[in-house]
Amino acid sequence: MLTLPETADRLGVVVTRVHDLLGAKKLIAHVIDGRRHIPEALFKEGEATTGKFVPGVLTLLADGGYSDEEILRFLFTEDETLPGRPVDALHGQLAREVLRRAQAMAL
């Protein structure tokens, strides 16, 4: 989990831009002890960006009425049909399948 300042450093932006990304549902945060943290798994390993499908999935589910908690549960729950967690699949060949499932869930 990354703090908002750590996320800003990782993205190479100011922390207010991270707030903007959270507000636009391009990033999602988990609250720990009253402070928001960004799951590091949203970022491509060894890179300073999220995968290109991450913001789309977050926006789709948020627009479909899912809470941040429900979105995080979906992304981080093991799914043997993928296999693995949807958040991990977003960085690989199964990203479009996760996007398709998010679209179906949001209807």
N, C-alpha and C positions, 0 to 999 in steps of 0.2 A: 504494500500500500504506500502510495506517495502522498505527501502533504501537498497543499496547493502551491506553495513556493517551490517545492521539488518538481512538481509537474511543470510549472512555468520554466524552470531551468532546463528541464528535459526538452521542452518544446522550443526553447529559445525565445520566449515571449515574456511580457510583464504579467504579474499575477492577475491584474484586472482582466486580461485577455482570457485567462483560465475561467474566471467568473463568467465572462461572456459565453464561452464555449459550454459551460454547465447550463446557463440559462437557455441557450439555443438547443439543448439536448444533443450536442455533438460530443460531449463527455458526460460521464455519470460518476457520482460520488457516493461513498458509503460513510455514514456518520459513526465515528468512534469517539466516545467521551466528549460529545458535543462539537467535534471538529470533523470537517469533511476531508475524506481521503479518496484518492483516485486509484482504482485497482491497476497495478502495473501490468497485468495481463492484457490490458486494452492496447498496449503498445507493442509494436513489432519488436522481437528480440534484437537487441543491439542497435536499435534505431531510435530516432527522436520523434517518430510519428506513430499514430495509430494506424492500423491497416485501413485501406480505403473503404472497406465495408463497415467498419465499426460505427462511424457517425450515422450511416444510413439505417442500420439496425436499431440503434438507440432512438432515432427520430421516429421510425416506423412504430415501434412499440409504445413510445410516449404518446404519439398522436392517436394510437389505438386505445388509449385510456389506461395503460399499465403504469403503475407507480414505479419509482426508482427501485424500491425494494423488490418488486416483482420482476423487473428487468434484470436486476443483478442475480436473482434466483434462477431465472431462465439461462442466463449466460454462464453461470458457474456450477450448474447441476450437470453431473455426468449423464450422457445420453449414449447408450450402447449402440444406437442406430447410426451414430456419426462415424466412428466411435469417439468417445471423449467428451470434453466440455464444448459447448458452442463457442465460447470466447476463444478457445484455442483453434477451433475450425475456421474462425474468421480470418486467420492469418495463413490459411493454406488452401488446398484445392476444394475444400468443402464450404468455402465462404458463401457461394451462391446458394447452396442448400440451406444454410442458416438464414440467409436473407429471405428465401422462399418461405421458410417456416415462420419467420417473424411476420411476413405479410399475411399469411394465413391466420396467425394468432390475432392480428390487429383488426381483422374484419369483424 
